[in-house]
Amino acid sequence: QVQVVESGGGLVQFGGSLRLSCAASGRFIRATTMRWVRQRPGKQREWVGSITLEGETDYEPDWKGRFAISRDNTQNTMYLQMHNLGPEDTAVYYCNADILVRAGNWTTFWGQGTQVTVFS
């Protein structure tokens, strides 16, 4: 069974930094593109950024300077490093991953999300 699990959320002070993790586990061939999506209170989900298997990143332009995505392919884990956090960054952060479960079977798996709350 394939799982994608986020971790690293919590309370962080205004202006602080936080690193989130997203780990894919289970029986599969490979995880390719992985993405971060967030949902702020009362808002729809919004794309944060993504990273390919080769490490190419893409970001929502508004946050590119404060957020950085990386990954460790040996651990099938993606990271989101966030700096200079403000109240507008309070959200549930989700990740998803395109996973080749077996030959010819690609599925996008979602995690359950991790809450980030920024306080002043």
N, C-alpha and C positions, 0 to 999 in steps of 0.2 A: 504494500500500500504506500502510495506516495503522499508525503506531507510537506507543506511549506509553513514554516513557523517564524513569526517575527518575535523579536525580543529587544530589550534595551530602553523601552519607554519609561516614563515616570514624570516626576516633578522637576522642573528646572527653572532657575531664576532668570528673570529678564536679562538679556544680554549674554546668557550662558551658552554652553555647547552641549551637544548630546550625540551619541553614536548609536544608531539602530542597526540591528542585524536581521537577516532573513536567511534561514537555512532550509534547503531542500533535502529531504531524506527519503529512504525507502529504496525500492528496486526500480531502477530506470537506467537508460543508457546514458543520457546527458541532459543537462539543463542549459538551454541557450539563452535567449534574451530574458532578462529579469527586470522588473519595474517596481517603482515606488509610486503609490497613489495615496492621497490623504483625503480625509473627510472632516471638515471643520463643522462645529455645531450649527445645525440648521442649514447646512449647505450640501450641495451635491459633491460627489467624489471628484477630485481633480488630480490630474497627472502631475507628478513631481519630476520624474526622470527615469531613464532606463540605461541598461548596460548590456552589451552583447557578450557572447562567449569570448570574443577576442579582446574585450575590454574597451570597446568604443562606447562612449557615453553621449547622452543627449539629455537636455534639461528643459524644463519650462523656463523661458527666459527671465521671468521675474525673480527666480530664486537661484539662478545659476551661480551667482557670486557667493552665496552663503551656504549652499549645499554641495556636497561632493559624493558621488557614488563610486564605489569600488567593489571588487569581488575577489574571492579566493576560490579558484576552480578546484583545488584539491579538497576543499571542504564543502563545495557546492553552496557557498555562502556569499551573500551580497551585503554591503554595508551602505548606510546613509549617514554621513558625517554632516552635522548641522551646526552652524556658528551664528552668533549674534541673534539669538532667538528672541522673538517678541510675542505678544499675546495673540497675534494673528496666526502664529504657528501652532497654537493649541488645536489638536486634531487627533483623530485615530489614523495611524499610519499603517497602510496595508502594503504587502508586496504580492506580486504574482510572478510566475515563472513559466516559460514555455518549455515543456519537458517531453523528450522523446522516451516514452514509456517502454515501447518495444518497436521493432522495425515497422515503419509506416504509421505508427500511432502517436501523434502529437496531441498533447493536451495542455491547456493553460490552467495551472493550479493557483489558488488564492490562499493566503493565510487568513487568520482570524483577526489580525490587527493588533496593534499595540498603542496604548494611549500616551500621548505627550501633552503635558499641561505646563504652560509657561506662566509663572506668577511674578508679580512685582514686589 
